[in-house]
Amino acid sequence: MLPARPFMVIGALLALTAALFGAYAHHALRPELLTIDRWEGVALALQYQWYHALALIALDLWHPASSGVKRRPFIGWLMVLGVVLFCGVIYLRALNPAFELLAKLTPLGGLSLMLAWAWWAWTAWRR
C-alpha cells in the first residue's frame, strides 16, 4: 500500500540516498579508483537525483485545487522511473563493470525525465 503522499516520501528518500551515496562516492570511490568517465557519471547522476528528489517534493506540494492535479501521479511516476533508470544504472555501472549491459537503459531514464518535465510544463500551461 502506498503512503498518502508517495511523492513526498519518495522525494525525501531520494534526497537521503543521494546524500548517502554522495558521501560514499567522495570517501570511498575517489577518482583514483574509477575511470574519469565513471567518476563524472556518478557526479552527474548525483546531481540529477538531487534535482528530481526536490522536484518530487514540489510536485507533492502542488495545490490540490489546481487544475491538472489529476496528472500529478503520471508526472511523478515518470520522474521516479527516470531516476531509477538514469541514475541507478549509472551508479551500478560505476560500482561494477559487469552491469555494463544495463547501459542501454540509461537513455530510457533520461527520456522518462524529459517526458515528466514536458508533461508538467504542458499541464501548467493549460492551467
Secondary structure, 3 states (H helix, E strand, C coil): CCCCCHHHHHHHHHHHHHHHHHHHHHHHHCHHHCCHHHHHHHHHHHHHHHHHHHHHHHHHHCCCCCCCHHHHHHHHHHHHHHHHHHHHHHHHHHHCHHHHHHHHHHHHHHHHHHHHHHHHHHHHHHC
